[in-house]
Amino acid sequence: MVKESNDEELRRVIFEREKVIVKFTDVECPVCKVMRPKYNMMSDEPAFKDVYFMRMSAHENPVSSQEVKLTGTPFFAIYHKGMLIDCGILSTEGEVREMLQKLLNLS
């Protein structure tokens, strides 16, 4: 399940959960719309049961967007134990899976 979130909640969650992925979106982004069902499906896969999936509006959450140096959408960021590990614009399911695998490989 993907949790809709905001700046304040993200600050709290990255310290409560060991592994977090955030997808920053924009209503005008066509790739965001295409990726939405794929991201939702990944969040329900047993392989990613230890990852907390979040989605945030890039424009409505300026603090988080600035922290990850958001350059466009869809923009993904992974956090491990409160630390930003990696981030960037991803446009395919394969790229998101690679980022998730990187997160899972951290202990």
Residue pairs with C-beta under 8 A, 6 or more apart in sequence:
1 43
1 44
1 53
2 23
2 39
2 40
2 43
2 53
2 54
2 55
3 9
3 13
3 52
3 53
3 54
3 55
4 54
4 55
4 56
5 13
5 22
5 54
5 55
5 56
5 61
6 56
6 60
6 61
7 56
7 61
7 62
7 63
7 64
9 54
10 20
10 22
10 54
10 56
10 61
10 64
13 20
13 52
13 54
14 20
14 79
14 82
15 82
17 52
18 50
18 80
18 81
19 50
19 51
19 52
19 78
19 79
19 80
19 103
19 104
19 106
20 51
20 52
20 53
20 54
20 78
20 79
20 80
21 51
21 52
21 53
21 54
21 76
21 77
21 78
21 79
21 99
21 100
21 103
22 54
22 55
22 56
22 64
22 76
22 77
22 78
22 79
23 32
23 35
23 39
23 53
23 54
23 55
23 56
23 74
23 75
23 76
24 56
24 57
24 58
24 61
24 64
24 65
24 68
24 70
24 73
24 74
24 75
24 76
24 77
25 32
25 36
25 55
25 56
25 57
25 58
25 73
25 74
26 32
26 57
26 58
26 59
26 73
27 57
29 73
29 74
31 73
31 74
31 91
32 73
32 74
35 74
35 90
35 91
35 93
35 96
38 93
38 96
39 53
39 55
39 96
42 48
42 53
42 93
42 96
42 97
42 100
43 51
43 53
47 104
48 100
48 104
50 104
51 100
51 103
51 104
56 64
58 65
58 70
58 73
58 75
59 65
65 75
67 84
68 75
68 77
68 84
68 87
69 87
71 89
72 89
73 89
74 89
74 90
74 91
75 87
75 88
75 89
75 90
76 87
76 88
76 89
76 90
76 96
76 99
77 84
77 86
77 87
78 84
78 85
78 86
78 87
78 99
78 100
78 102
78 103
79 85
80 103
80 106
85 102
85 103
85 106
86 99
86 102
90 96
90 99
